[in-house]
Amino acid sequence: MPQFSKLSERRLAECHPSLQLLFNAVIKHYDCVILCGHRGEREQNEAFADGKSQLKWPDSKHNKKPSLAVDVVPYPVDWNDRHKLYHFAGFVIGAAWALGIKLRWGGDWDGDRDLKDQRFYDLPHFELIGVDADPIDPPT
């Protein structure tokens, strides 16, 4: 069974309990790596400057404590295999639905399931919908 590295565990620990619940369930079935949980001001503004985010500090869900967003990719990482990124996202979205977690993915920002109508693609990005930064009990 796959398991997170210590670095992925630390990054996930910066995230909202619902994201922790979700990705601790996902890793049991789909090997993946947590790239980013919380981002501080410098990291967020660098992500914006590099074109990896559309938002400056403090407007990203990555900037909340705990983080309401997480960047995750399947392992081993292959940035050239977009099909694997889409497959992984489908698995994550299905797992979130099964757990009762409302989630937005960076490959379908408007949630209409039309994956060709996006202006900005952030395929590793998953964020909670309708949740504030105060921790709540994760769904059971």
N, C-alpha and C positions, 0 to 999 in steps of 0.2 A: 504494500500500500504506500502511495506517495506520502511525503510529509514535508512541511516547510523547513527551510534552513533557519538558523538562528536569526539571520538578518531579516528574512521575510517575517518571522514571528515578531521581531521588534517593530517593524514597520506596520504590521497589522494591529499591534497593540495600541498604536496611536489613533486608531479608527473607532468609530462609533460601535457599540456592542452589537448592533444588528449586522454591520459589515463583518465583524469578527465571527458571529454565528454563521453567516452565509459562507464565508471563505474557509472556515474550519470544516464546514460540510463539503464544500467543493473539493478540497484537497484530498479527501478520502477516495475520490473517484477520478480526479483529473489533475495531473501534476501541473503545478503552476508556481510562479514566483511573484511576490509582492514587490513592485518597483517603487511605489511611493504611497505613503499615507498622508500624514500632516506635512504641509510645507510652510516654512517660515517666510518672512518678507523677502529675503534675498533669493531664496529658491523659487518663490512664486514669480518674482519679477524677472528672473533669469528664464524661467519656463515661458513667460510671455514674450520676452525679447527673442528667444529661440524659435518662436512660432509653435510651441508645444501646448500653449494655453491661449485662450482668447481673453483671459481676465488678468488684471493686475491685482496685487495685494491691496486690500484684504477681501476681495470679492469672490474668490474661488471657494468652493466647498472644501477644498484641501486645506484652507486656512483656518477653519474652525477647530476648536478643541472640545471634544474629540473630532477628528476629521470625519466629514460627511461624504468624502469621496476617497477612492482608492484606485491606483493604477496596477493592474494585474495582467500578466500574459502567461500563456501555456509554456511549459518547460519541456524540452530545451527551447530557448528563445531563438526564433528565426523570423526576423523582421521582414523577410521577403516572402513569407508564407501567409498571405492575407487570408486564404481559405481557412487555415488553422485558427487564426484570430477570430474569424466569424463563427466558426464551429464552437470555439471556447465560449464566446459571448452567448450563444444560444443555450449552452449548457448552464452557464451562470444565471441567465435570465429565468430559465426553467426552475432551477434550484431556488431562486429568490421567490418565485411565484409559489412554489410548494411550501415555503416557510412563511408566507404572508408578508414578505418584505417588498415594498414598492421601490423599484430601482429604475434608473435611467442609465442608458449605455451611450458612450461617445461615438457610436456608429449609427445611432438612430435617436438623435436628440429629441425629436418631436414625438417619438413613440408610436409612429403610424405604421411601422413595419415595412416602410418603403426605404430601403437602404441606399437608394440612388439619389435621394433628394437633399442630401446634406451639403452644407457649404464648408463645414469643418469636420474632419474625421479625427477622432481621438480614440482609436480602437481599444487601447488598454484601460480606458476610463470607465468606472462605474460609480454612480452616486445615488444617495438616498433621496427619495422624493417625499416631501411633506414631513420632514423631521428637522427639529432644531438641534442646536449643538449640545443641549443638555442631555446627558445620558438617560435613556429610558430602559426599562426592562425589555430585552429582546423577545420577540415572539417565541412562544413555546409550542 
